[in-house]
């Protein structure tokens, strides 16, 4: 997995999970994947940070800016063709996210064909609402839909050293509130990253612990 072969659309529900998105942003800093979303996902993120998580507008905007700094390639430019190609089985409220993945697939297809014919790569939609995204139909369009925990597990399996550095960096950066590595691993396990947590804990000789 790297910037040149793994292209990922991050749904708002994933960006909103702060410990997961902390690690995802540090994985991006390790150049494990390229991260993408849209202005519509921006809007959904900011609204939910304020209304659901009760984070101030300033703090929500600051977090979004920090994520964009980590993912300068973030913006997917939407097209009518991408919206038209969304399978009818995708839930109505999530069609814009599916369209973003399709638009990204089209853009990457064109870039690869022009610049590096024959290169293999993958387009992935990371969401924790997989039941709404018609995975079989999306797969036929060249897009794999998986949960955030499964993606973190795959990143660890493919790039264990980079993934370990990302988790350790995320723990170092967390100040308000502070997290130990053990507490961060517990939080990631709660979000489904069971393989990453088990193998990293074993390698480091530590045990995940619920935050006190």
Secondary structure, DSSP 8 states (H G I E B T S, - for coil): --TTTEEEEE-HHHHTSHHHHHHHHHHHHTTS-EEEB-HHHHHHHHHHHHHTS---HHHHHHHHHHHHHH-TT-B----HHHHHHS-TTS-GGGHHHHHHHHHHHHHHHHHHHHHSTT---EEEEE-S-GGGS-HHHHHHTTEEEE-HHHHHHHHHHH-HHHHHHHHHHHHHH-BTTB--HHHHHHHHHHTT-HHHHHHHHHHHT-------
